[in-house]
């Protein structure tokens, strides 16, 4: 499997869940991968398992200076960046009546501002590589309504994707967004709304949650040259939910 042979990729939130799935598959497909997370113990363990083509960097995606460090470490280890997957994100099941301004800003900073910071930080490196692919993980709630804060941030990622794609297309850099539905990840299985989500999954047209690997297949497509003429677009993986 060589769809990403000799490509250099950065994946945020890569220590577990969907991010881990992306990291593992990218390495299998021939990429050299730097993945970041705040969970240092889990990240270091995964990097050790994956070998020389994977490097873990502890990183808070809301820290602008930290982004520069990630780019520098990536270039030092593997060279200019070809692929960025802005995967890190959080959710919070609070109503607008109960959500504080601090809660709201935390969601926006992690889910939205970090994507802006990542795109801005990686562009000079992608210019050195003479092109690249940026994949922003949004949500089906970037297409239809959902939780306050989460929905807002994911709609913003969709808009930022389109705006950035228009500005960097002439550089050979593509920017697309992926919109997963209900995915069986730790965010779901360990969250405070797990029972509600399991019940909701019964009403998905395909009658199940997706597996992380199913999202990874789409991310891989967008990271690879197979999607060479796709930019500024949203790719939905929701089992038919937004078709209802």
Buried (B, 14 or more C-beta within 10 A) or exposed (E): EEBBEEBBBBBBBBBBBBBBBBBBBBBBBBBBBBBBBEBEEBBBEBBEEBEEBBBBBBBBBBBEEBBEBBBEBBBEBBBBBBBBBBBBBBBBBBEEEEBEEEBBEBBBBBBBBBBBBBBEBBBEBBBEBEBBBBBBBBBBBBBBEBBBBBBBBBBBBBEBBBBBBEEBEEEBBBBBBBBBBBBBBEBBEEBEEEEEBBEEBEEBEEEEBBBBBBBBEBBBBBBBEEBEEBBBBBBBBBBEBEEE
